[in-house]
């Protein structure tokens, strides 16, 4: 099971390039032997607030800017764990809500 050290994502550099990690997929694919695939999306505007806004929409919680990347990585890892347990890919919004309700302590 991956931990936060095994899921290394340079969010700031991706954002500078105009991209963001918006999801992780748990599924076997023909082109890749690893089970976890990061889903990267183009961020055209408000890059500095992208993750903060996304987490607010998904969870209804406002996080401090300094904890956003750590929280998002923890949610991605939580989604991987949930997907493995259920043997299917979970929706990122479901994983985010479950993380907030069952694991996150402010």
C-alpha positions, 0 to 999 in steps of 0.5 A: 500500500503506497504511503505519502513518501511513495506518491511524490508530486511536485504540485508547484512546478506542475501549476507553474506549467499550467497543470494540476493533479486532479485525480488518481486512477486505480485500474490495470491498463495495457500501457502501464504495469503500475496500478496508480495513474495520476490524472493531470489536467490543464489549469488555465486560470486561478492556478494559485487557488486551484486546489483550495477551490477544488477541495472547498467544492468537494468537501465544503471545508476551507483549508489553509494554503500551507496544508493544501498539497499535503491534504490533497496527497492524503486524499489521493492515497485514501482513494487508492486504499478505498479502491483497493478495498472495493476492487474498483475505482472510486470517485475522487469526490467520494474519497475526499468526503470520506477522508474528511469524515473519517480521517482528517482532524483539523 
